[in-house]
C-alpha cells in the first residue's frame, strides 16, 4: 500500500511565495544600508590611510555583495517546478550560499595581505578621529542589518539569510576593533592599526569556517536531528500506526520536505490505509516547523508466525 499526498498544496505555495518576497525585501534593505556604510568608510580610508579600516571596509563591501546572489535565489525560488526541475528552484539558495562563502574567503585574503604589507612597511595614519567614527558607523550599520536579516530569516526558515545575518553581526564587532586600532594609534602605537587588521582577518576566517560548515550541511541534505525526533514522535502517536519505519527530511531553499515509511495493520482496507496515511501527513506538517510537503508510504505490518 503506497499513499503519497500533498497537504494543503495551495497554502504551501502561497506561504513559499510570501516567504520569498520577505527574503527579497530583507536583502534589498540590507544592500542599501551596507552600501551606504561602505561608501562612508571608503571616503575615510582615502583620507586616513588606515589599513584596519580598509580591511573592515573590504569585509563590509563583500557582505553587502552577498545580498545580490541571495536576492536572485529568492526570486528564482518563486518560480514553479518544471519537468526538468521537478522540485522547483529552491536549491538556488544553496548555490548563493557558495557565493557567500567565496566572498568571505576573498575578504579574508585581501585584509590579511594588506595588514602584513603594512607591518613590513608601516605608513602614518591620519585623521584618527575620523577612523574611529567610521568604525562606529560600520558597527551600527552591520548590527542593524544583522538584526533584520536574522529576524526575517528565522521567520521564513531561510538558513542562508540567518547565516548572512550572523555574518553581518560579526562584521559589526570587527568594526569596533577598528575603533580600538585608532585608539592605539592616538596613544602612540602606530603598529596597532595593522595588528588590528590581522585580528580582523582572524575573525573573518572564523566566520568563513562557520559559513562553509553550514553551506556544506545544506548541500548534503543535513537537517537538525531534533526535527527527525519530533516527526518520529508525532507519527508514532498517530492512530492506526503500529511502527515508524524511517523518516527522511531535506531542505529545498527555505522549506522542508519529508518522506516517511509507516507500518499499519495489515488487516485494514486500502481506503482505511489511505486515510491513515493522509492523517499522518497532516500531523507531520503541523508538528514540524517550515515543513511544506510530506510523502507518506504506508506498508502492512508484518504478522509474526506462531
Secondary structure, 3 states (H helix, E strand, C coil): CCCCCCCCHHHHHHHHHHHHHHHHHHHHHHHHHHHHHHHHHHHHHHHHCCHHHHHHHHHHHHHHHHHHHHHHHHHHHCCCCCCCCCCCCCCHHHHHHHHHHHHHHHHHHHHHHHHHHHHHCCCCCCCHHHHHHHHHHHHHHHHHHHHHHHHHHHHHCCHHHHHHHHHHHHHHHHHHHHHHHHHHHHCCCCCHHHHHHHHHHHHHHHHHHHHHHHHHHHHCCCCCHHHHHHHHHHHHCCCCEEEEEEEEEEEECCEEEEEEEEEECCCCCHHHHHHHHHHHHHHHHHHCCCEEEEEEEEEECCCCCC
